[in-house]
Amino acid sequence: MNRNARRGRAIAIAEAKPNARMVTLRYLMLAAGATAASLALLLSHFI
């Protein structure tokens, strides 16, 4: 494997890994949505 092929492969692997900050943000948004849905469900039972 020559140098350019190795470099291209390394770049492809690096781009395939999800950014840690984006993963954290995605889970926070998912948690916020689940919390909002739970609150809406609870409020609908009491109203």
PAZAPA-4460 file (N, C-alpha, C; in steps of 0.05 Angstrom, whole numbers, plus 32768, in hexadecimal, padded with zeros to 4 digits):
% residues 47
    n_x    n_y    n_z   ca_x   ca_y   ca_z    c_x    c_y    c_z   seq   type   mol
   8011   7FE8   8000   8000   8000   8000   8012   8019   8000     1      M     A
   800E   802A   7FED   8020   8042   7FEC   8016   8057   7FFF     2      N     A
   8025   806D   8000   8020   8081   8014   8004   808F   8010     3      R     A
   7FFD   8095   7FF7   7FE4   80A3   7FF2   7FCC   8091   7FF9     4      N     A
   7FCE   8077   7FF3   7FB8   8065   7FF9   7FB5   8063   8018     5      A     A
   7FCB   8061   8026   7FCA   805F   8043   7FBE   8079   804F     6      R     A
   7FC6   808F   8044   7FBB   80A9   804E   7F9D   80AB   8048     7      R     A
   7F95   80A3   8031   7F78   80A4   802A   7F68   8091   803C     8      G     A
   7F73   807A   8042   7F65   8067   8053   7F63   8073   806F     9      R     A
   7F78   807F   8079   7F77   808B   8094   7F62   80A2   8095    10      A     A
   7F61   80B2   8080   7F4D   80C7   8080   7F30   80BC   807F    11      I     A
   7F2C   80A7   8070   7F12   809A   806E   7F09   808F   8089    12      A     A
   7F1C   8082   8097   7F16   8077   80B2   7F10   808E   80C5    13      I     A
   7F1F   80A3   80C4   7F1B   80BA   80D7   7F00   80C7   80D2    14      A     A
   7EF7   80C9   80B8   7EDD   80D5   80B2   7EC6   80C2   80BA    15      E     A
   7ECB   80A8   80BA   7EB6   8095   80C0   7EAF   8096   80DE    16      A     A
   7EC2   809D   80EF   7EBD   809E   810C   7EAC   80B6   8113    17      K     A
   7E96   80B1   8122   7E85   80C8   8129   7E93   80DB   813D    18      P     A
   7E8E   80F4   813A   7E99   8108   814B   7E8D   8105   8167    19      N     A
   7E9D   8104   817C   7E94   8100   8197   7E80   8116   81A0    20      A     A
   7E85   812E   8198   7E73   8144   819F   7E58   8141   8192    21      R     A
   7E58   8138   8178   7E3F   8134   816B   7E2F   811C   8177    22      M     A
   7E3D   8107   817F   7E2F   80F1   818C   7E23   80FA   81A6    23      V     A
   7E31   8109   81B6   7E27   8114   81CF   7E0E   8125   81CA    24      T     A
   7E10   8137   81B6   7DFA   8148   81B0   7DE1   8138   81A7    25      L     A
   7DE6   8123   8197   7DD0   8113   818E   7DC2   8105   81A5    26      R     A
   7DD1   80FA   81B8   7DC5   80ED   81CF   7DB7   8101   81E1    27      Y     A
   7DC1   8119   81E4   7DB4   812D   81F4   7D99   8135   81E8    28      L     A
   7D99   8138   81CD   7D80   813F   81BF   7D6C   8128   81C2    29      M     A
   7D75   8110   81C0   7D63   80F9   81C3   7D58   80F8   81DF    30      L     A
   7D68   80FD   81F3   7D5F   80FD   820F   7D4B   8114   8213    31      A     A
   7D50   812B   8207   7D3D   8142   820A   7D22   813B   81FD    32      A     A
   7D23   812F   81E6   7D0A   8127   81D9   7CFB   8112   81E9    33      G     A
   7D09   80FF   81F4   7CFC   80EA   8204   7CF0   80F7   821D    34      A     A
   7CFE   8109   8229   7CF3   8117   8241   7CDA   8127   823A    35      T     A
   7CDB   8135   8224   7CC4   8145   821C   7CAC   8133   8216    36      A     A
   7CB1   811D   8209   7C9B   810A   8203   7C8F   80FE   821D    37      A     A
   7CA0   80F8   8230   7C97   80ED   8249   7C86   8101   8259    38      S     A
   7C90   811A   8259   7C81   812F   8267   7C66   8134   825A    39      L     A
   7C65   8134   823F   7C4C   8137   8231   7C39   8121   8237    40      A     A
   7C43   8109   8239   7C32   80F2   823F   7C27   80F4   825B    41      L     A
   7C38   80FB   826E   7C2F   80FE   828A   7C1B   8115   828C    42      L     A
   7C1F   812B   827F   7C0D   8141   8281   7BF2   813B   8274    43      L     A
   7BF2   812A   825F   7BD9   8123   8253   7BC8   8111   8265    44      S     A
   7BD5   8103   8277   7BC5   80F2   828A   7BB8   8103   82A0    45      H     A
   7BC6   8118   82A7   7BBB   8129   82BE   7BA8   813E   82B5    46      F     A
   7BA7   8144   829B   7B94   8159   8292   7B7A   814C   8289    47      I     A
***
